[in-house]
Amino acid sequence: MLGKTLVLTADSTDWTSRQMMLTGLVTVDRIYRPVTKLQKKLRSLHYHLNGDKSFWYADWKMRIKEYNTVILYDSFLGSDVAEFIEKEAPETRLIVFYANPWFNNYYLSDEARRKCEIWSFDLDDCKKYGLKYNHNFFFYNPVLETKTNPNYASDVFFVGKDKRRLQVLMKLETEIRQEGLKPFFYVKGERRDVFGKKIKYTSQEKAFVQKSNLTYESVLEYNKVTKCILEIMQPGQTGVTLRTVEAMFFNKKLITDNLAIMQYDFYSPKNIYILNHESRKLSDFIQDNEFSGWDPKFIKSYSFEHWLQVFNAGNSR
């Protein structure tokens, strides 16, 4: 059993962290204490040097021995957090969960990997790197019961960063509009080369992308009143993403380019359209009234509660 559990996240005040807390099943804290812009630069410099990094940790470091299990949820700057927890609370079960593809995360050192359990939402990453599998999750939440705003309505909704998907998204949005349908794509402009240097957008691309992020609370509002949620995978990414799970919980159709989704037990062509694979027209799928809705058993199996149960069933160290 997990026992008294602490989940460490990038921001303990964001929507996901708040919903974790509201379940009453876990305590949530941010990994790093709040810093100014100058302190953030100093922290980044410190992480390139040897020495104790715990100065930058939030207050959880004072209470770490109180917990039976600690889950590092996706966001950390290096192996030091895992090594600190192992040193300060060696009897605590330590779980690292990657909610994003392996190539987008900081890697743990071999020493840190021996001291903790590493889990991922991506089955291919689990096979390649010897990780344990657990799914992405969502919540049974009152936000689904609140009144909807018709100004957020669309036939197809996408939100996300560029991440080398912009040309695909621009082409798809044009095709959907040409069918007389209403897409709403919110793409955060963020393009860099392999060395991290920013790449400029063309004037056409610049008109398509946004400068700021959309709050997750707004994302949920758009999800509630769209017909279809669109998922375009990052290059090299597989697995059941949060967009798929959101489609289940909001009972929406899913449009995706993830061909691997056909191997999952929840797959149904009435609910899911696979881009570059289907013979039927995308516009027919969007407007088709035969949408059967998602089976409640699948929704339950991608809940936060079930996510914790999977860890319960896993082997501790």
Residue, then its C-alpha position, 0 to 999 in steps of 0.5 A: m500500500l502507498g500509505k501516507t503519500l506526498v506528490l511533488t509537482a512543478d506548481s502545487t497551486d495549478w489545477t491538476s495539483r489542486q484536484m489531487m489535493l481535493t481527492g483527500l488521497v494525497t498531499v501535494d507540494r511544489i518541488y522547488r521553492p518560489v524564486t525570482k528571475l535572478q534566483k532562477k538564473l542562479r539556480s540554473l548555474h548551481y545545477h551545473l556545479n557540484g554540491d548540495k541542491s536542497f537549498w532550492y527545495a520547498d518546505w517538503k524537505m523538512r517533512i519528508k520522513e512523515y511519508n510512506t511514499v513520495i511521487l515525483y510527478d514529472s518535473f525535476l531538474g536532475s537526479d539530486v531530488a531522488e538522491f536527497i529523498e533516499k538519503e533523508a528518508p531511506e525507508t520511504r518508497l520513491i516513485v518517479f512518474y513521467a507524464n511526458p515522453w522520455f526524451n522531454n525529461y531530465y534523465l536520472s543518473d544510474e545511481a538514482r535509478r537504482k534507488c527509486e521506481i521509474w514509471s511512464f505513461d508511454l508504453d514504448d518508453c517502458k519497453k525501450y528503457g525498462l520502465k514501469y507503466n501507468h496511465n495518464f489520468f483525469f478527475y471526476n470533478p464539479v467543473l464538468e457540471t458547471k454551466t457552459n459558455p457558447n463563446y467557447a464552442s467549436d467543432v474541433f479543439f486543439v491546444g498545445k505548444d508548437k513542438r514541430r507540429l505547426q505545419v500539420l496543424m495549419k494544414l488541418e485547420t484550413e481543411i476543416r474550415q474548407e468543409g464549413l466547420k469551426p475549428f479552434f486551434y490555440v498553438k503556443g509559439e515556441r520553436r527552437d533548434v537542437f541547440g536551444k536557439k529560437i527559430k523565427y516564424t514566417s509571417q504566416e506562421k506568426a499570425f497562427v501562433q499565440k504568444s502566451n499559454l492558455t490556462y488549463e481552466s480555459v482548456l477545460e471550458y473549451n473541452k466542454v463545448t467542442k464536438c471533437i478534441l484533436e491530438i497531434m502527437q509530438p515526433g517520436q511520442t506514443g502512449v495514451t496522452l492527456r488529450t485522449v483521457e480528456a476526451m473520455f471524461f468530457n465524453k467527446k470524439l477524439i481525432t488523433d494521429n496516434l496509430a498505436i491507439m488501435q491496440y487499446d481496449f477503449y478504441s472504437p471507430k465511432n469515438i476515434y478518428i485516426l488521421n492519415h489512416e481512415s478512408r472516411k472523410l474527417s468532416d463526416f466523422i465530425q458531423d456523424n451523430e452515431f457517436s456512442g459515448w465512452d464506456p464508463k469502465f474506461i473512464k474509471s480506469y483512467s481516473f486519478e484514483h485508479w492511477l494510485q491503485v496501479f502504484n499500489a499493485g506495483n512492487s515496492r523496492 
